[in-house]
Structures are given as structure tokens and as C-alpha cells.
Amino acid sequence: MAYPAGGTFDILARAFAAGVEAGVLAPSVADFHRLRKMGVRYLPMVISGLIGTALHSAVAGAREPA
């Protein structure tokens, strides 16, 4: 898969192609899963990504159905 040149995912793809293990700080739950699927092994989450996702879920659950 092609990624924008110089971006995090491009750099990781190049590292893996060169046989280098890489780790990165995942800013969101979605990025965590995307990076994990790429093969990133050391993958800590930032707390803002966890809190943001939890708040989003809480608000979505509190909304009345349309």
C-alpha cells in the first residue's frame, strides 16, 4: 500500500521493507489498529486518544435515536 511520502505510515513501511523493527506512539484508537495491522510491535497509546474515543462513544450513546 502506498502512503504519502515522508508521513508516519510511509516511514514505517520503508523501515519494515529494510528489515527494521519500528515503534510509534499511536494518537488514536483507529491509528493504533491501523499501525498494528502494518506490523508495528511497540505501540503505546496517548491518553488523549483513549479519552477522546471514550467521550465520543459516551455522547453517541446518550443521543436520542432519530
C-alpha positions as CSV (number, residue, x, y, z in Angstrom):
1,M,0.0,0.0,0.0
2,A,1.3,3.5,-0.9
3,Y,1.4,6.2,1.8
4,P,2.1,10.0,1.4
5,A,5.9,10.4,1.1
6,G,7.5,11.3,4.4
7,G,4.4,10.6,6.5
8,T,4.4,8.3,9.5
9,F,3.0,5.4,7.6
10,D,5.4,5.9,4.7
11,I,8.4,5.9,7.1
12,L,7.2,2.8,8.8
13,A,6.6,1.0,5.5
14,R,10.2,1.8,4.5
15,A,11.5,0.7,7.8
16,F,9.8,-2.7,7.5
17,A,11.0,-3.1,3.9
18,A,14.6,-2.5,5.2
19,G,14.0,-5.1,8.0
20,V,14.0,-2.6,10.8
21,E,11.6,-3.0,13.8
22,A,9.7,0.1,14.5
23,G,7.6,1.5,17.3
24,V,5.4,4.6,17.3
25,L,3.1,6.5,19.7
26,A,-0.5,5.9,18.4
27,P,-2.6,9.1,18.6
28,S,-5.9,7.4,18.4
29,V,-7.6,4.0,18.6
30,A,-8.1,3.9,14.9
31,D,-4.4,4.6,14.3
32,F,-3.5,2.0,16.9
33,H,-5.3,-0.7,14.9
34,R,-4.0,0.6,11.6
35,L,-0.4,0.5,12.8
36,R,-0.9,-2.9,14.5
37,K,-2.1,-4.3,11.1
38,M,1.1,-2.9,9.5
39,G,3.2,-4.9,11.9
40,V,4.2,-2.3,14.5
41,R,5.0,-4.2,17.7
42,Y,5.9,-1.5,20.2
43,L,2.7,0.6,20.2
44,P,1.8,2.7,23.2
45,M,-1.3,4.9,23.1
46,V,-1.5,8.5,24.1
47,I,-4.1,9.3,26.8
48,S,-5.9,11.9,24.7
49,G,-6.7,9.2,22.1
50,L,-8.3,7.0,24.7
51,I,-10.2,9.8,26.4
52,G,-11.4,11.2,23.0
53,T,-12.7,7.8,21.9
54,A,-14.4,7.2,25.2
55,L,-16.1,10.6,25.2
56,H,-17.2,10.1,21.6
57,S,-18.8,6.8,22.5
58,A,-20.5,8.3,25.6
59,V,-22.0,11.1,23.6
60,A,-23.1,8.9,20.8
61,G,-24.8,6.5,23.3
62,A,-26.6,9.4,25.0
63,R,-28.1,10.8,21.8
64,E,-31.7,10.0,21.2
65,P,-32.4,7.9,18.1
66,A,-33.5,9.8,15.1
